[in-house]
């Protein structure tokens, strides 16, 4: 819901940083892997109980996730880069709830599993829509810089990161936050399924 606004607000700074990274000889894939590595480190910190400390690598990871596409567009964007970007993003999103479950399994395991199941719904509906939209030659007007059809929803990247930060700040309330966010993800999944049901009802031209 907030991604389009966050992207517009951050775009000038992202473009400047991306150009500086490219001019120093770093590739978009290197930025993607570095961001993912920081995300894994953040999950490890959470699993070990260093919740507040995990916020820094978590936010740095997502900042690099916002940069890799811009670095690619500053040079030569590739399908491989787009594939790595979205694939590693979803792995990262799954690692954070898992880490909270590992940190305190008695209190958090069920809530973490519920949130992970909700993420499966948002991810699968998101990717399924993108696949069919690509087959039909559809383009997203809200996210024109994306290399695939980016279907928004109530819970997007910005909201998810805000939720993860809240969980790190108040880990004692992880279960409540996870159940609440899982409910929002369910709404997102339902709205995306309905959008696909309506958009793809007619036969392909």
C-alpha positions as CSV (number, residue, x, y, z in Angstrom):
1,X,0.0,0.0,0.0
2,X,2.9,2.4,0.8
3,X,5.6,1.2,-1.6
4,X,4.7,3.5,-4.4
5,X,4.9,6.5,-2.1
6,X,8.1,5.4,-0.5
7,X,9.7,4.8,-3.9
8,X,8.7,8.2,-5.2
9,X,10.1,9.9,-2.0
10,X,13.3,8.0,-2.1
11,X,13.9,7.9,-5.8
12,X,16.3,10.9,-6.1
13,X,18.5,9.6,-3.3
14,X,18.4,6.0,-4.7
15,X,19.3,7.2,-8.2
16,X,22.3,9.2,-6.9
17,X,23.5,6.3,-4.7
18,X,23.0,3.8,-7.5
19,X,25.1,5.8,-9.9
20,X,27.9,6.2,-7.4
21,X,27.9,2.4,-6.8
22,X,28.0,1.7,-10.5
23,X,30.8,4.2,-11.0
24,X,32.9,2.3,-8.4
25,X,32.6,-0.8,-10.4
26,X,30.0,-2.8,-8.4
27,X,27.3,-4.7,-10.1
28,X,23.6,-4.9,-9.3
29,X,24.0,-8.6,-8.5
30,X,26.7,-7.8,-5.9
31,X,24.4,-5.3,-4.3
32,X,21.6,-7.9,-4.2
33,X,23.8,-10.6,-2.6
34,X,25.2,-8.1,-0.1
35,X,21.7,-7.0,0.9
36,X,20.6,-10.6,1.3
37,X,23.7,-11.4,3.4
38,X,22.9,-8.5,5.7
39,X,19.3,-9.9,5.9
40,X,20.6,-13.3,6.9
41,X,22.8,-11.7,9.5
42,X,19.8,-9.8,10.9
43,X,17.9,-13.0,11.2
44,X,20.8,-14.7,12.9
45,X,20.9,-11.8,15.4
46,X,17.2,-12.2,16.1
47,X,17.6,-16.0,16.6
48,X,20.3,-15.3,19.2
49,X,18.2,-12.7,21.0
50,X,20.0,-9.6,19.9
51,X,16.7,-8.0,18.7
52,X,17.5,-4.3,18.8
53,X,21.0,-4.8,17.3
54,X,19.3,-6.7,14.4
55,X,17.5,-3.5,13.3
56,X,20.6,-2.0,11.7
57,X,21.5,-4.9,9.4
58,X,17.8,-5.4,8.7
59,X,17.3,-1.8,7.5
60,X,20.7,-1.9,5.6
61,X,19.6,-5.0,3.8
62,X,16.3,-3.4,2.7
63,X,18.1,-0.2,1.6
64,X,20.4,-2.3,-0.6
65,X,17.3,-4.1,-1.9
66,X,16.0,-0.8,-3.1
67,X,19.3,0.1,-4.7
68,X,20.0,-3.1,-6.8
69,X,17.3,-2.4,-9.3
70,X,18.5,1.2,-9.7
71,X,22.1,0.0,-10.2
72,X,20.9,-2.4,-12.9
73,X,18.9,0.4,-14.7
74,X,22.0,2.6,-14.6
75,X,23.8,-0.1,-16.6
76,X,22.3,-3.1,-18.3
77,X,19.4,-4.7,-16.5
78,X,19.1,-8.5,-16.9
79,X,16.4,-11.1,-16.3
80,X,18.9,-13.0,-14.0
81,X,19.2,-10.0,-11.8
82,X,15.4,-9.5,-11.5
83,X,15.1,-13.2,-10.7
84,X,17.7,-13.1,-8.0
85,X,16.2,-9.9,-6.5
86,X,12.6,-11.2,-6.1
87,X,13.7,-14.8,-5.2
88,X,16.1,-13.7,-2.4
89,X,13.6,-11.1,-1.2
90,X,11.0,-13.8,-0.4
91,X,13.7,-15.9,1.4
92,X,14.6,-12.9,3.5
93,X,10.9,-12.3,4.4
94,X,10.6,-15.9,5.5
95,X,13.8,-15.9,7.6
96,X,12.7,-13.1,10.0
97,X,9.6,-14.8,11.5
98,X,11.5,-18.1,11.6
99,X,14.3,-16.4,13.6
100,X,11.8,-15.2,16.2
101,X,10.4,-18.7,16.4
102,X,13.9,-20.1,17.0
103,X,14.7,-17.4,19.6
104,X,11.6,-18.3,21.8
105,X,9.9,-21.4,20.4
106,X,7.5,-21.8,23.3
107,X,6.1,-18.3,23.0
108,X,6.6,-17.6,19.3
109,X,6.6,-20.8,17.2
110,X,2.8,-20.9,16.4
111,X,2.7,-17.2,15.7
112,X,5.8,-17.5,13.5
113,X,4.2,-20.4,11.6
114,X,1.0,-18.5,11.1
115,X,2.8,-15.5,9.7
116,X,4.9,-17.7,7.4
117,X,1.7,-19.3,6.1
118,X,0.3,-15.8,5.5
119,X,3.4,-14.9,3.6
120,X,3.0,-17.9,1.4
121,X,-0.5,-16.5,0.4
122,X,0.8,-13.0,-0.4
123,X,3.8,-14.3,-2.3
124,X,2.0,-16.9,-4.3
125,X,-0.8,-14.6,-5.3
126,X,1.7,-11.9,-6.1
127,X,3.8,-14.1,-8.3
128,X,0.9,-15.9,-10.0
129,X,-0.6,-12.5,-11.0
130,X,2.8,-11.4,-12.4
131,X,3.1,-14.6,-14.5
132,X,-0.3,-14.3,-16.1
133,X,0.1,-10.5,-16.5
134,X,3.4,-11.1,-18.3
135,X,1.7,-13.6,-20.7
136,X,-0.9,-11.0,-21.5
137,X,1.6,-8.2,-22.0
138,X,0.2,-6.2,-19.1
139,X,2.4,-3.4,-17.5
140,X,2.0,-1.9,-14.1
141,X,1.4,1.8,-14.2
142,X,1.9,2.2,-10.5
143,X,5.4,0.6,-10.6
144,X,6.7,1.2,-14.1
145,X,10.4,0.7,-13.1
146,X,9.8,-2.9,-12.0
147,X,11.0,-5.6,-14.4
148,X,7.7,-7.6,-13.9
149,X,4.1,-6.8,-13.1
150,X,4.1,-5.6,-9.5
151,X,0.7,-6.0,-8.0
152,X,0.3,-3.9,-4.8
153,X,-1.8,-4.7,-1.8
154,X,-2.5,-3.8,1.9
155,X,0.8,-5.4,2.9
156,X,3.8,-4.6,0.8
157,X,7.5,-4.3,1.5
158,X,7.3,-1.0,3.4
159,X,4.7,-2.3,5.8
160,X,6.5,-5.6,6.2
161,X,9.7,-3.9,7.2
162,X,7.9,-1.6,9.6
163,X,6.4,-4.6,11.2
164,X,9.8,-6.4,11.5
165,X,11.3,-3.3,13.1
166,X,8.4,-3.2,15.6
167,X,8.9,-6.9,16.4
168,X,12.6,-6.1,17.1
169,X,11.8,-3.1,19.3
170,X,9.1,-5.1,21.2
171,X,10.0,-8.8,20.9
172,X,7.8,-9.6,23.9
173,X,4.8,-8.7,21.7
174,X,6.0,-10.7,18.7
175,X,3.1,-13.1,18.8
176,X,0.4,-10.3,18.8
177,X,2.2,-8.4,16.0
178,X,2.6,-11.6,14.0
179,X,-1.1,-12.6,14.3
180,X,-2.2,-9.0,13.4
181,X,0.1,-8.8,10.4
182,X,-0.9,-12.3,9.3
183,X,-4.5,-11.1,9.3
184,X,-3.5,-8.1,7.1
185,X,-1.7,-10.5,4.8
186,X,-4.8,-12.6,4.5
187,X,-6.7,-9.5,3.3
188,X,-4.0,-8.8,0.8
189,X,-4.1,-12.4,-0.5
190,X,-7.9,-12.2,-0.9
191,X,-7.8,-8.9,-2.7
192,X,-5.1,-10.1,-5.1
193,X,-7.0,-13.3,-5.8
194,X,-10.1,-11.3,-6.6
195,X,-8.1,-8.9,-8.8
196,X,-6.7,-11.9,-10.8
197,X,-10.2,-13.4,-11.0
198,X,-11.5,-10.2,-12.5
199,X,-8.5,-9.3,-14.7
200,X,-8.0,-12.7,-16.3
201,X,-11.7,-13.7,-16.7
202,X,-11.7,-12.8,-20.5
203,X,-9.8,-15.1,-22.9
204,X,-6.4,-13.9,-23.9
205,X,-6.4,-11.9,-27.1
